[in-house]
Amino acid sequence: QVQLVESGGGLVQAGGSLRLSCAASGLTFSRSTMAWFHQAPEKERVFVAGISWSGGTTEYADSVKGRFTLSRDNAKNTVYLQMNSLKSEDTAVYYCAARPALRNIGRSRADYMYWGQGTQVTVSA
């Protein structure tokens, strides 16, 4: 079955950096659009960043543009979210998501078929 396993979350001070990883198995990774969403307590899960199956296109939420960078390594079936200049409002559970079959980057939860279990990111002021 498909598995998406996130890692790299933790506690960091404001202004610091973290790199999240998502290792995928059970799907044709090189043909899958990948994305990260986050969900803060009592809030909806929202789009953070997405990357096309080829890695040639990336999209970011306005709130993270210029601070976060999404990349992928198709040889390792892994995507990476480099998060710099972290702010307290970035505190959330971060979820990796996959959209198979060469589809475009979507910004809705409904666009993604597979999800990881999430990793907590906490940014202290």
N, C-alpha and C positions, 0 to 999 in steps of 0.2 A: 504494500500500500504506500501511498504518498506520505512522506514525512518532511516537515520543515522544522529544523531545530535552531532556535535563536540562541546566541550567546553574546557576552560582552557588556551586559547591563551592569549597573552598580550605582554607587553614591559618588557624586563629584561636586566640587564647589562651582559656583557660578563663574563663568569665564573659562572653565576647563573643557576637556575633550574626552570623548569616548568613541570607540569603534565597535559597532554591532556587526555580528556575522550571522548569516542564515545559511545553513547547510541543507541542501535538498537531496532527496532520494525518492525513487519510485516513480519519477516522471521524466519526460524528455526535457531536461533543463534548458538545453540550448535552443529550444523552440518555445520557451515559456517566458512571458513577461512577468517581471517580479516587482514587488512594491513593499513599502513599509507604511504601516498605519500606526497611530498611537491613540490611546484611550486614557484620559485622566479620570479620576474618581467622579462618578455621577455625571459623566459626560459621554457623548457619542464617540464611537471610533471614527477617526478622521484620517484622511490621506496625508502622508508626509512626503513621500518621494516614490517615483517609479522609474524603471529602466526597461527598455525594449529587449526583446529576445537576443538581438545582436549586440546590445550594449551601445548602439549608435545614438540612441535618443534617451534623454532623461528629462523628467519633469519634477518640479518641486512645489510644495505649498509655499505661498508667499511668506509665511512666517519663518521659514527655514532657508530661503534662498540666500546664497552667499555664505551660509554657515555650515550647511550639511552637503556632503557629496556622496552620491550613490554610485557604486561600481559593481562589476561582476567578473567572475573568473569561470568561464564555461568548462574549463578543464578540471576544475575542482568542484563544480556544481554548487558554487557559493556566491552569495552577494554580500557586499560590505556597505555599511552606512557609517561614514566618518562624520562625527558630530563635533563641531568646534564652537567656541564662544557660547557655551551652553548657558541657558537662562532658566530661572525657576519655573517659568511657564512651559518648559520642555519636559517637566516631570510628568511621567505617564508610564503605562505599560506599552511597550513597542512590539508590534506583531508583524511578522513576515507573511507575505501572501504571494500566491502564484496563480497566473492566468495562462493556461496552456494554449497550444495550437496557433502560435504566431499572431495573437491578437494585439491590438494597440494598448497603450497604457490607459488604464481607466482610473478614475478618482473616486469611484463608489465601491462600498463593500461588496455590493452585488456583482461587481465585475470579476471578482476573484473566487476561484473554486476551492483553493486549498489554503489553509492557515496553520501557522505555528501556534505554540502554546503561549508565547509572549515572554518578554524579558523586561524587568523593571528598571527604569532609569529615574533616579532621584537627584535633582540638582538643588543644592542648599544655597541659600542666599549669603 
